[in-house]
């Protein structure tokens, strides 16, 4: 059964949220809100008020994610009959839904097709609500839908929302450009430091119950962090020494190595010339990404997992090609030696190298356990350094459990990822408790140790690769069946705490319980959680657990964290990883909640990449809002001018004296292009409309774009072209184009800011190995040659961008007849009716075209009968002139 979910529509708005709502109702605008301040609550309340009239308006919600759709549906459940999610609905269902009005949530690519096919008239639409407005680029589907809407409807409203200010500060006049894409004139900015926001959140002293823990890293962790920074510095300097890359002016500060995604910035800079970059430089760009991940992994994983991750990187370099230039150059630096040595010292030290090399005595028993001799016999002395945060977390939990108060509520532990949540669960459930004093009732004397847990992981790490590692174990009560996938979806990792706080009830197995253990290797996805609730009094089954006994571990999940707080109503929250937006969600919850306020414990590693990234994120958001405020103040005043349809003044719509002396009058209708409905996910569609071309969506069997009665085009991006060559699909498509159109063409379109030429096309899937790159180049080149040899009629069109393609289509349509949709759809559907070999032969006969060829195939039994016909009999089938040409071809005296 579906669990009861909190109804967000029942949550009251704060004063600053009401101000935003009043501002929205007064005038169309773009709302940019800081993360974690309840954006979806504002949107749902606006939509609820929009439905307050007698007749439901027709409002479309664009850009909504799956979670957004679910949230808005729950928030508006009092008007559920008027709120519909049409993400995967059929054409008939949408056609019957539009006339009834309501709030409809659907993808933009679906709505643009429905508008172009006249299934929904823009004049029926009351307004548009756009979520995630930062993604609305000039060529996006959202912008195209808004343009179609505004061309026909000047009175409907457009409300746009975003809680990501960073994209609005990238490029030249980004705010002005996005406002133009949204057809809005005004932006409403609401940072955390806004006076109304600050007064709404800071007025309640109870909402500020935050205890901050600055946890110092161990000396070994500090040395590893500095070594990683030195490796990044070594790699970047190596790239800057490559004169072909032009990175001399690249801004870089060694102290900020763990704050910026250098690999992304450098890759964007090198994209136009990526095919000319040497294998060594490509490897170094990849190394930057790996080193960045290692810095993050250092603070989020334990010593054994970090060492294993580092070993995997070393193995990739040792098992690759023997060419030195394809190895990671940073491995030869002094910092790399320090990194490897210190990472191993966190797990173990080698006391005897001869014994350490001999691991042949390791065995795996039939029950899956690794039998390992004593480590001193293997020349290994375990150090098993624990993460400093673990001890701080255990201390906080024990302190909470020992408090004698009546404040009820679970403990919620938040971290960055499901992996880290699983790691904390393993530590807490397997850690042992030691007493430093004789007084066992004194909670301050409790010390947790993860030595047993880390020792097990060390034994798994030391096992040779040929041996099967011990599987993760999950206990299933009552003989319940288990699967290898999601065990209990959408749940959280849960534990119970005893009254003394001295020990968490864990999954340590006694001999009697081993029969209940099921070994399975469960791969957790981002939204899959495993419930491990165990009752301390019952050995089988489950019983009710008090909310104050629950300890729940969860990874940050953005907007869904609001619902988590409302449903669980935790009394304590421990933030293992800093997250600015979640802090604001707690502030919002404390101000709104009628229950006990959340007490928050905030943990971070001092003088670490974690602390610097958190401070940089807060500073970056503040700087972004400051830039937006300044740009907003400089925005020009926009007057109300009716949006002119693209192409209304095009010369094709007027008599042109240069075309047959003015005797040929172009149609008053704009030029038309028939487009395959599966192409409506690309930016080219919006650009073609902006060029004044009328788009007619159809389900085409032959071609993607039909420009005229005799021009059919198959469009391929670079990646699609390569995949089409691999599976042979392109040859069939070229054959059909050449069969039905006089001027068939294959359009090869390159990405924006990518190199335009054959070399990047050939090396797009090449690895850093130069041998594979050369082989790839020859393969693609030969396939293109074979394609043009087999289909001489086929023309190749090369386009550097979607913008150029739209302009090219417009030029190709000049002086051409308009295509017919019914004919274009019929092409290719008659293949099952006729013999394809005879069909191909027939179309090679002079005087026979596609149109009269269909008539011949439907009236004449065979090629032999057709050859025996006289000119008079051919006339009704081919036409007088064509019949004469065909008859002379058959009866010409050689």
C-alpha positions in Angstrom: 0.0 0.0 0.0 1.1 3.6 -0.6 2.3 5.2 2.6 0.6 8.4 3.8 2.5 11.4 2.6 2.4 14.8 4.2 0.1 17.2 2.3 2.3 20.3 1.6 -0.8 22.4 0.7 -1.5 22.5 4.5 1.7 24.3 5.3 1.3 28.0 6.0 3.5 30.5 4.1 5.9 32.7 5.9 5.7 36.5 5.5 8.4 36.7 2.8 6.7 34.0 0.8 3.4 35.9 0.9 5.3 38.9 -0.4 6.6 36.9 -3.3 3.1 35.6 -4.0 1.5 39.1 -4.0 4.3 40.2 -6.3 3.5 37.4 -8.7 -0.2 38.1 -8.8 0.4 41.7 -9.5 2.7 41.3 -12.5 4.4 38.6 -14.5 8.0 38.2 -13.4 10.9 35.8 -12.9 11.3 34.8 -9.2 14.9 33.8 -8.3 15.0 32.4 -4.8 17.9 31.1 -2.7 17.9 27.4 -2.3 16.0 25.8 0.6 13.5 28.6 1.0 10.3 26.7 0.0 10.0 27.5 -3.7 7.6 24.7 -4.4 5.3 25.9 -1.6 5.0 29.2 -3.3 4.3 27.7 -6.7 1.6 25.3 -5.3 -0.1 28.2 -3.4 -0.1 30.3 -6.6 -1.7 27.5 -8.5 -4.2 26.8 -5.8 -5.4 30.4 -5.9 -5.5 30.3 -9.7 -8.1 27.5 -9.4 -10.3 29.5 -7.0 -12.6 30.8 -9.8 -15.8 29.2 -11.0 -14.4 27.9 -14.3 -11.0 26.2 -14.1 -8.4 28.0 -16.3 -6.1 26.1 -18.6 -2.6 26.5 -17.1 0.5 24.6 -18.2 3.4 23.8 -15.9 6.7 23.5 -17.9 10.1 22.2 -16.8 8.8 20.1 -13.9 10.8 17.2 -12.7 9.2 13.9 -11.5 9.5 15.1 -7.9 8.0 18.5 -8.8 5.1 16.8 -10.5 4.4 14.6 -7.5 4.8 17.5 -5.0 2.4 19.8 -6.8 -0.1 17.0 -7.3 -0.1 16.3 -3.5 -0.2 20.0 -2.7 -3.3 20.5 -4.9 -5.1 17.3 -3.9 -8.2 19.3 -2.9 -8.6 20.1 -6.6 -7.2 16.8 -7.9 -9.8 16.6 -10.7 -8.3 19.7 -12.2 -4.6 18.8 -11.8 -3.2 16.2 -14.2 0.3 15.0 -15.0 0.4 14.2 -18.8 4.0 13.0 -19.0 3.3 9.7 -20.7 -0.3 10.3 -21.8 -1.7 9.3 -25.2 -2.7 11.8 -27.9 -6.4 11.0 -27.4 -6.2 11.6 -23.7 -4.5 15.0 -24.2 -7.0 16.0 -26.9 -9.9 15.3 -24.5 -8.2 17.0 -21.5 -7.3 20.3 -23.0 -10.9 21.7 -23.6 -11.8 21.0 -19.9 -9.1 23.3 -18.5 -7.1 22.7 -15.3 -3.5 22.6 -14.3 -1.6 20.4 -16.7 2.0 19.2 -16.1 3.7 17.9 -19.2 7.0 18.0 -21.1 7.6 21.0 -23.4 8.4 18.8 -26.4 4.9 17.3 -26.1 3.2 20.6 -25.8 5.0 22.2 -28.8 3.8 19.4 -31.0 0.2 19.7 -29.8 0.3 23.5 -30.5 1.8 23.0 -34.0 -0.8 20.4 -34.8 -3.6 22.7 -33.6 -4.6 20.2 -30.9 -4.6 23.0 -28.4 -5.1 26.6 -29.4 -2.8 29.1 -27.6 -5.7 31.4 -27.2 -7.3 28.9 -24.9 -4.4 29.0 -22.5 -4.7 31.2 -19.4 -1.1 31.1 -18.5 2.3 29.3 -18.3 4.2 28.4 -15.1 7.9 27.7 -15.8 10.0 25.8 -13.2 13.8 25.7 -13.3 13.9 28.8 -15.4 17.7 28.8 -15.4 17.5 26.1 -18.0 15.4 28.1 -20.5 18.0 28.9 -23.2 17.1 30.5 -26.5 17.1 27.2 -28.3 15.3 25.1 -25.5 11.9 23.6 -25.9 10.5 25.7 -23.1 11.5 28.9 -24.9 9.9 27.6 -28.1 6.6 26.8 -26.4 6.6 30.3 -24.8 7.2 31.9 -28.2 4.3 29.9 -29.7 2.1 31.0 -26.8 3.0 34.7 -27.0 2.6 34.9 -30.8 -1.1 34.1 -30.5 -1.9 35.1 -26.9 -0.8 38.5 -25.5 -3.0 38.5 -22.5 -2.1 35.1 -20.8 0.4 35.2 -17.9 3.9 33.8 -17.6 5.3 33.1 -14.2 8.9 31.7 -14.0 10.7 30.3 -11.0 14.3 29.3 -10.1 16.3 28.5 -7.0 19.7 28.3 -8.8 21.1 31.8 -9.1 24.5 30.7 -10.5 23.5 30.2 -14.2 22.0 33.7 -14.3 25.5 35.2 -13.8 27.4 33.3 -16.6 28.1 35.0 -19.9 27.2 38.4 -21.2 24.0 39.9 -19.8 22.7 36.5 -18.7 19.7 37.8 -16.8 18.6 40.0 -19.7 18.9 37.1 -22.1 16.9 34.7 -20.0 14.2 37.3 -19.4 14.0 37.7 -23.2 13.7 33.9 -23.6 10.9 33.9 -21.0 9.1 36.9 -22.6 9.3 38.7 -19.2 10.4 42.2 -18.4 11.1 41.9 -14.6 13.0 39.8 -12.2 12.2 39.4 -8.5 15.3 38.5 -6.4 15.1 36.9 -3.0 18.5 36.0 -1.5 18.9 34.7 2.1 20.2 38.2 3.1 17.0 39.9 1.9 15.5 41.9 4.7 12.1 40.1 4.6 13.7 36.7 4.4 16.0 37.4 7.3 13.3 38.9 9.5 11.0 35.9 8.8 13.6 33.3 9.7 15.7 35.0 12.4 12.8 36.3 14.4 12.3 33.0 16.1 15.2 32.3 18.5 14.3 28.7 18.7 15.1 28.2 15.1 18.7 29.0 15.8 19.5 25.9 18.0 22.7 25.0 16.1 25.8 23.5 17.7 28.9 23.6 15.5 31.7 21.0 15.7 35.0 21.9 14.1 36.5 18.4 13.9 40.3 18.4 13.1 41.6 16.0 10.6 44.3 13.5 11.6 47.9 14.4 10.7 47.9 11.6 8.1 44.7 13.0 6.5 46.3 16.5 6.4 49.4 15.2 4.7 47.3 13.2 2.1 45.3 16.4 1.4 48.4 18.5 0.8 49.8 15.7 -1.4 46.7 15.6 -3.5 46.8 19.4 -3.9 50.4 19.1 -5.0 49.5 16.4 -7.6 46.8 18.7 -9.0 49.2 21.6 -9.2 51.7 19.3 -10.9 49.1 18.2 -13.5 47.9 21.7 -14.2 51.4 23.0 -14.7 52.1 20.2 -17.1 49.1 21.2 -19.2 50.1 24.8 -19.2 53.5 23.8 -20.5 51.9 22.3 -23.6 52.0 25.3 -26.0 49.4 23.8 -28.3 46.7 24.1 -25.7 47.0 27.9 -25.1 46.5 27.6 -21.3 49.1 30.2 -20.4 46.4 32.7 -19.3 44.4 30.1 -17.4 43.8 31.5 -13.9 44.9 29.1 -11.2 45.7 29.4 -7.5 47.1 26.4 -5.7 45.2 27.2 -2.6 42.0 26.8 -4.5 42.7 23.4 -6.0 39.9 21.7 -4.2 37.3 24.5 -4.8 37.0 24.5 -8.6 36.3 21.9 -11.2 39.5 22.4 -13.2 38.8 19.4 -15.4 35.5 20.9 -16.5 36.9 24.3 -17.2 39.9 23.0 -19.1 37.8 20.6 -21.1 35.4 23.3 -22.2 38.5 25.4 -23.2 39.9 22.5 -25.2 36.7 21.2 -26.8 37.1 23.1 -30.1 40.6 21.6 -30.5 40.1 18.3 -28.6 41.0 16.2 -31.7 44.4 17.9 -31.8 45.2 17.4 -28.1 47.9 14.8 -27.5 47.1 11.5 -25.7 49.3 12.7 -22.8 47.4 15.9 -22.3 44.1 14.1 -22.6 45.3 11.7 -19.9 46.2 14.7 -17.7 42.8 16.2 -18.1 41.2 12.9 -17.0 43.7 12.8 -14.0 42.4 16.2 -12.8 38.9 14.7 -12.4 40.2 11.7 -10.6 42.3 13.7 -8.2 39.4 16.0 -7.4 37.3 12.9 -6.6 40.1 11.6 -4.3 40.0 14.8 -2.3 36.3 14.4 -1.8 36.7 10.7 -1.0 39.3 11.5 1.6 36.7 13.1 3.9 33.7 10.9 3.0 35.1 7.4 3.2 37.1 5.3 5.6 40.9 4.6 5.4 40.4 1.2 3.7 38.0 2.4 1.0 40.3 5.3 0.2 43.3 3.1 -0.1 41.3 0.7 -2.4 40.2 3.7 -4.6 43.8 4.8 -4.9 44.9 1.3 -5.7 42.3 1.2 -8.6 43.8 4.3 -10.1 47.3 2.8 -9.8 46.1 -0.4 -11.4 44.6 1.5 -14.4 48.0 2.9 -15.1 49.9 -0.3 -14.6 47.6 -2.4 -16.8 47.4 0.1 -19.7 49.5 0.3 -22.8 53.3 0.3 -22.3 53.7 3.7 -23.9 55.0 6.1 -21.3 53.1 9.1 -22.6 49.7 7.5 -21.8 50.5 7.0 -18.1 49.5 9.6 -15.6 52.5 12.0 -15.2 51.6 12.9 -11.6 52.5 9.3 -10.5 56.2 10.2 -11.1 56.1 13.2 -8.7 57.3 13.3 -5.1 53.8 14.2 -4.0 52.4 10.9 -5.4 55.0 8.9 -3.4 53.8 10.7 -0.2 50.2 10.2 -1.1 50.5 6.4 -1.6 52.7 6.0 1.5 50.4 8.0 3.8 47.3 6.4 2.5 48.7 2.9 3.3 49.8 4.0 6.7 46.2 4.9 7.6 45.3 1.3 7.2 48.4 -0.7 8.0 52.2 -0.6 8.1 54.5 -3.3 6.7 56.8 -4.8 9.3 58.2 -7.5 7.1 58.2 -7.1 3.3 59.1 -10.8 2.6 56.1 -12.1 4.6 53.8 -9.3 3.1 54.4 -10.6 -0.4 53.2 -14.1 0.6 49.4 -14.1 0.8 48.9 -17.6 -0.5 47.7 -18.8 2.9 44.5 -16.8 2.6 41.4 -18.9 2.2 37.7 -18.4 1.7 35.4 -20.9 3.5 32.2 -22.2 1.9 30.1 -19.9 4.0 31.8 -16.9 2.4 34.1 -15.9 5.3 37.7 -15.1 4.7 40.1 -17.1 6.8 43.2 -15.0 7.3 46.2 -15.9 9.4 47.3 -13.5 12.1 48.5 -10.3 10.4 51.8 -10.4 12.2 52.5 -13.6 10.3 51.9 -11.8 7.1 54.3 -9.0 8.0 51.5 -6.5 8.6 50.8 -4.3 11.6 47.2 -2.8 11.3 46.8 0.9 12.2 43.1 1.2 11.2 42.7 4.9 11.5 39.1 5.9 12.1 37.5 8.9 10.6 37.5 11.7 13.2 33.9 12.5 12.5 32.8 9.0 13.6 33.9 9.6 17.2 32.2 13.0 17.2 29.0 11.5 15.9 29.0 8.6 18.4 29.6 11.1 21.2 26.6 13.2 20.1 24.4 10.2 19.9 25.4 9.0 23.3 24.9 12.4 24.8 21.4 12.7 23.3 20.5 9.2 24.5 21.6 10.0 28.1 19.5 13.1 28.4 16.5 12.8 30.7 13.9 14.9 29.1 10.4 14.5 27.7 11.2 15.8 24.3 10.3 13.0 21.9 11.5 12.5 18.3 14.0 10.5 16.2 17.5 11.4 15.5 18.2 12.2 11.8 21.7 11.9 10.4 22.3 13.6 7.1 25.2 13.1 4.7 26.2 13.6 1.1 25.6 10.2 -0.5 24.0 6.8 0.0 27.5 5.3 0.1 28.4 7.5 3.1 25.0 6.6 4.7 25.8 2.9 4.4 29.3 3.5 5.8 27.9 5.3 8.9 25.3 2.5 9.3 28.0 -0.1 9.2 30.2 1.8 11.7 27.4 2.4 14.2 25.9 -1.1 14.1 29.3 -2.8 14.4 31.3 -0.5 16.7 32.2 -1.8 20.1 31.7 0.1 23.3 34.5 0.5 25.9 34.3 2.0 29.4 37.1 4.3 30.6 35.8 4.4 34.1 34.2 2.0 36.5 31.0 3.9 36.5 29.1 2.4 33.6 26.3 4.8 34.1 28.5 7.8 33.3 27.9 8.5 29.5 31.1 10.5 29.3 33.1 7.4 30.0 31.7 5.7 26.8 34.2 5.3 24.0 33.2 3.6 20.7 35.7 1.7 18.7 35.4 0.6 15.0 38.5 -1.6 15.2 36.5 -4.8 14.5 34.6 -3.3 11.6 37.8 -1.9 10.0 39.7 -5.1 10.6 37.1 -7.0 8.6 37.4 -4.5 5.8 41.2 -4.8 5.9 41.0 -8.6 5.6 38.8 -8.2 2.6 41.2 -5.7 1.1 44.2 -8.0 1.6 42.4 -11.0 0.0 43.8 -11.7 -3.5 41.7 -10.8 -6.5 41.1 -14.5 -7.3 39.2 -14.9 -4.0 35.6 -14.0 -3.6 35.1 -11.1 -1.1 32.6 -11.5 1.6 29.2 -10.3 0.6 27.3 -7.6 2.3 24.8 -9.2 4.7 21.2 -8.2 5.3 19.0 -9.9 7.9 15.5 -10.9 6.8 13.1 -11.9 9.5 10.3 -14.5 9.3 11.7 -16.2 6.2 10.7 -13.4 4.0 11.9 -13.5 0.4 14.5 -11.1 -0.8 15.6 -9.7 -4.1 19.0 -8.4 -5.4 17.6 -5.0 -6.0 15.5 -2.6 -4.0 14.7 -4.2 -0.6 12.3 -1.6 0.8 12.1 1.4 -1.5 11.9 4.9 -0.3 12.7 3.9 3.3 15.6 5.2 5.4 18.3 3.3 7.3 17.0 3.0 10.9 18.3 1.8 14.2 17.3 1.7 17.8 19.1 3.1 20.8 18.9 1.6 24.3 18.1 3.7 27.3 21.6 4.1 28.5 22.9 5.2 25.2 25.8 2.8 25.6 25.1 0.7 22.6 23.1 0.7 19.4 21.2 -2.5 18.6 23.2 -3.9 15.7 23.2 -6.9 13.4 26.0 -8.9 15.1 25.0 -12.5 14.6 25.0 -15.2 17.2 25.4 -18.9 16.3 21.7 -19.4 16.7 20.9 -16.6 14.3 23.2 -17.6 11.5 20.5 -19.6 10.0 18.5 -16.5 9.4 21.3 -14.7 7.6 21.0 -14.3 3.8 24.1 -13.2 2.0 23.4 -10.9 -0.9 25.3 -8.2 -2.6 22.9 -5.2 -2.8 23.8 -2.3 -5.1 22.1 0.8 -3.7 20.9 3.5 -6.1 20.6 7.1 -5.2 17.0 6.8 -4.1 17.1 3.2 -2.7 17.3 2.7 1.0 17.4 -0.4 3.2 15.5 -0.6 6.4 17.3 -2.3 9.2 14.8 -1.9 12.1 15.3 -4.4 14.9 13.3 -4.8 18.0 15.4 -5.3 21.2 12.7 -7.4 22.9 11.6 -9.7 20.0 13.9 -12.1 18.2 11.4 -12.6 15.4 8.9 -10.2 13.8 8.6 -6.5 14.4 6.9 -4.5 17.2 6.2 -0.8 17.7 9.2 1.4 18.3 8.9 4.7 20.0 9.9 7.7 17.8 12.5 8.7 20.4 14.3 5.3 19.9 14.8 5.8 16.1 18.1 6.8 14.6 17.7 7.5 10.8 20.4 8.0 8.2 19.6 9.8 5.0 21.5 11.4 2.1 20.6 14.9 0.9 18.1 14.9 -1.8 17.2 18.6 -2.5 13.6 19.6 -2.3 12.5 16.2 -1.0 14.3 16.9 2.2 11.5 19.3 3.1 9.0 16.5 3.0 11.4 14.3 5.0 11.5 16.8 7.9 7.7 17.3 7.8 7.0 13.5 7.9 9.6 12.4 10.4 9.4 15.5 12.7 12.9 14.8 14.1 14.0 16.2 17.4 17.7 16.2 16.6 19.5 16.5 13.3 23.2 15.7 12.8 24.7 17.1 9.6 27.8 15.1 8.9 28.5 17.1 5.8 27.8 20.8 5.4 25.0 21.8 3.2 23.7 25.4 3.1 20.3 24.7 1.6 19.5 22.0 4.2 20.3 24.5 7.0 17.7 26.8 5.5 15.2 23.9 5.3 15.7 23.4 9.0 15.2 27.1 9.7 12.0 27.0 7.6 10.7 23.9 9.5 11.5 25.4 12.9 9.6 28.6 12.1 6.5 26.8 10.7 6.4 23.7 13.0 4.0 23.5 15.9 6.1 20.7 17.4 9.4 20.8 19.3 12.1 22.7 17.4 14.9 20.8 15.8 18.3 21.0 17.5 21.0 20.8 14.9 24.5 19.5 15.2 26.8 20.7 12.4 30.0 18.8 11.8 32.9 19.7 9.4 36.6 19.1 9.1 38.5 22.3 9.9 41.1 23.5 7.4 39.9 20.9 4.9 38.5 20.9 1.4 35.1 20.3 2.9 35.2 23.5 4.9 36.5 25.5 2.0 33.9 24.1 -0.4 31.1 25.0 2.0 32.4 28.5 2.5 32.9 28.9 -1.2 29.3 27.8 -2.0 27.9 30.3 0.4 30.1 33.0 -0.9 29.4 32.1 -4.5 25.6 32.3 -4.0 26.0 35.7 -2.3 28.2 37.0 -5.1 25.7 35.7 -7.7 22.8 37.6 -6.1 24.9 40.7 -5.8 25.7 40.6 -9.5 22.0 40.0 -10.3 21.0 43.0 -8.2 23.4 45.2 -10.1 22.4 43.8 -13.5 18.7 44.2 -12.6 19.3 47.9 -11.8 20.9 48.4 -15.2 18.2 46.6 -17.2 16.7 48.7 -19.9 13.0 49.5 -19.9 11.0 47.3 -22.2 7.9 48.6 -23.8 4.8 46.6 -24.6 5.3 45.7 -28.2 3.3 42.9 -29.9 5.4 40.0 -30.7 5.8 39.7 -34.4 5.7 36.2 -35.9 9.0 35.2 -37.4 9.2 35.7 -41.1 6.2 38.0 -41.5 8.3 40.3 -43.7 10.2 37.6 -45.6 10.6 38.3 -49.3 9.1 34.9 -50.1 5.7 36.2 -49.1 5.8 38.9 -51.7 6.0 39.1 -55.5 9.7 39.3 -56.3 10.5 40.9 -59.7 13.7 38.9 -59.9 11.7 35.6 -60.0 10.5 35.3 -63.6 10.0 39.0 -64.0 7.5 39.1 -61.2 5.2 36.7 -63.0 5.7 34.1 -60.2 4.0 35.1 -57.0 5.1 33.4 -53.9 2.5 32.0 -51.6 1.1 34.2 -48.8 1.7 31.3 -46.5 5.2 31.1 -44.9 7.5 28.4 -46.1 6.7 25.0 -44.7 8.9 22.1 -43.5 7.6 18.7 -42.6 9.4 17.4 -39.5 9.5 13.9 -38.1 7.9 14.1 -34.6 10.9 12.3 -33.1 13.1 15.3 -33.9 11.3 17.7 -31.6 13.8 17.2 -28.8 16.6 19.1 -30.6 17.3 22.8 -30.6 17.1 23.0 -34.4 13.3 23.0 -34.2 13.2 26.3 -32.3 15.8 27.9 -34.6 13.8 26.9 -37.7 10.7 28.5 -36.3 12.8 31.7 -35.5 13.9 31.7 -39.2 10.2 32.0 -40.3 9.7 28.4 -41.3 6.3 26.8 -40.5 6.8 23.4 -38.9 4.4 20.5 -39.6 4.9 17.6 -37.2 4.4 14.2 -38.8 5.4 10.6 -38.2 7.8 10.0 -41.1 9.2 6.7 -42.2 11.5 8.2 -44.7 13.7 11.2 -43.8 13.6 13.6 -40.8 13.0 16.9 -42.6 11.1 17.3 -45.9 11.8 20.7 -47.5 9.9 20.3 -50.7 8.3 17.7 -52.9 11.7 16.5 -54.1 14.1 17.3 -51.2 14.3 14.9 -48.3 17.0 15.2 -45.5 18.2 12.7 -42.9 19.8 14.6 -40.0 22.6 13.0 -37.9 24.5 14.4 -35.0 28.1 13.3 -34.8 27.4 10.6 -32.1 24.2 9.4 -34.0 26.2 9.2 -37.2 28.7 6.8 -35.7 26.1 4.6 -34.0 24.2 4.5 -37.3 27.3 3.3 -39.1 27.8 0.6 -36.4 24.4 -0.9 -36.6 24.0 -0.4 -40.4 20.8 1.7 -40.0 22.2 4.5 -42.1 22.4 2.4 -45.3 18.7 1.6 -45.1 17.8 5.2 -44.5 19.9 6.3 -47.4 18.3 3.7 -49.7 14.8 4.9 -48.8 15.7 8.6 -49.3 17.2 7.9 -52.7 14.1 5.9 -53.7 11.5 8.5 -52.9 13.2 11.8 -53.4 15.0 13.4 -56.4 17.4 15.3 -54.1 18.1 13.1 -51.1 20.6 14.5 -48.6 22.4 13.4 -45.4 23.0 16.3 -43.0 25.9 15.9 -40.5 25.5 18.5 -37.8 28.3 19.2 -35.3 27.9 20.5 -31.8 28.2 24.1 -30.8 31.8 25.1 -29.8 33.1 21.9 -31.2 35.7 21.6 -34.0 34.2 21.6 -37.4 35.9 19.0 -39.6 36.5 15.3 -40.3 39.2 14.8 -37.7 37.0 15.3 -34.6 34.3 13.2 -36.3 36.6 10.3 -36.7 38.2 10.5 -33.2 35.1 11.2 -31.1 35.2 7.7 -29.7 38.9 7.2 -29.7 40.7 6.6 -26.5 43.9 8.1 -25.3 45.7 5.4 -27.3 46.9 6.8 -30.6 46.6 3.4 -32.3 42.8 3.2 -31.7 42.4 6.8 -32.8 44.1 6.1 -36.2 42.0 2.9 -36.7 38.8 4.9 -35.9 39.8 7.6 -38.4 40.2 5.1 -41.2 37.0 3.3 -40.4 34.7 6.3 -40.4 36.4 7.7 -43.6 36.0 4.5 -45.5 32.3 4.1 -44.4 31.5 7.6 -45.7 33.2 6.8 -49.0 31.2 3.5 -49.4 28.0 5.3 -48.6 28.5 7.9 -51.4 29.6 5.1 -53.8 26.5 2.9 -53.1 24.1 5.9 -53.3 25.4 8.4 -56.0 22.2 10.5 -55.7 22.9 11.1 -52.0 24.4 14.5 -51.1 26.3 15.2 -47.9 25.5 18.5 -46.1 27.9 19.6 -43.4 26.8 22.0 -40.7 28.9 23.5 -37.8 25.8 24.2 -35.6 22.0 24.1 -35.4 21.8 27.8 -36.2 23.6 27.3 -39.5 21.4 24.3 -40.3 18.2 26.5 -39.8 19.7 29.1 -42.2 20.7 26.4 -44.7 17.2 24.9 -44.7 15.7 28.4 -45.4 18.0 28.9 -48.4 17.3 25.4 -49.8 13.6 26.2 -49.8 13.8 29.2 -51.9 12.0 28.8 -55.2 10.9 25.3 -54.2 7.4 23.9 -54.1 5.9 23.3 -50.7 5.9 19.6 -49.5 2.7 17.7 -49.0 2.3 16.1 -45.5 0.1 13.2 -46.6 2.5 12.2 -49.4 5.6 12.4 -47.1 3.9 10.2 -44.5 2.9 7.7 -47.1 6.5 7.2 -48.3 7.9 4.0 -47.0 4.6 2.6 -45.9 4.1 0.7 -49.2 7.2 -1.5 -48.9 5.3 -4.6 -47.7 2.9 -4.5 -50.7 5.5 -4.6 -53.5 8.6 -6.5 -54.6 11.5 -4.3 -53.6 13.8 -5.5 -56.4 11.1 -4.9 -59.0 10.4 -1.6 -57.4 14.0 -0.5 -57.7 14.2 -1.7 -61.3 11.0 0.2 -62.2 12.3 3.5 -60.9 15.4 3.2 -63.0 13.2 3.2 -66.2 13.0 6.6 -68.0 9.7 8.3 -67.6 8.8 6.5 -64.3 8.7 8.6 -61.1 7.6 7.8 -57.6 4.1 9.1 -58.2 3.3 7.3 -61.5 5.3 4.3 -60.3 2.8 3.6 -57.6 0.1 3.6 -60.2 2.0 1.1 -62.4 2.7 -1.2 -59.5 -1.0 -1.2 -58.5 -2.3 -1.9 -62.0 0.4 -4.0 -63.7 1.3 -7.6 -62.4 5.0 -7.7 -63.4 7.8 -5.9 -65.1 7.4 -8.3 -68.1 3.7 -7.2 -68.6 4.8 -3.6 -68.3 7.4 -4.0 -71.0 4.9 -5.6 -73.4 2.4 -2.7 -73.1 2.0 -0.3 -76.0 2.3 3.5 -75.7 -1.5 4.0 -75.6 -1.9 1.6 -72.7 0.9 3.3 -70.8 -0.7 6.8 -71.2 -3.3 6.5 -68.4 -0.6 5.2 -66.0 2.3 7.5 -66.7 1.0 10.5 -68.6 1.3 11.2 -72.3 4.9 12.6 -72.3 6.2 10.0 -69.8 4.5 7.1 -71.6 6.2 8.2 -74.9 9.6 8.3 -73.2 9.2 4.9 -71.5 7.9 3.3 -74.7 10.8 4.6 -76.8 13.2 3.2 -74.1 11.7 -0.3 -74.4 11.4 -0.3 -78.2 14.5 1.7 -79.2 16.4 0.0 -82.0 20.0 -0.5 -80.9 
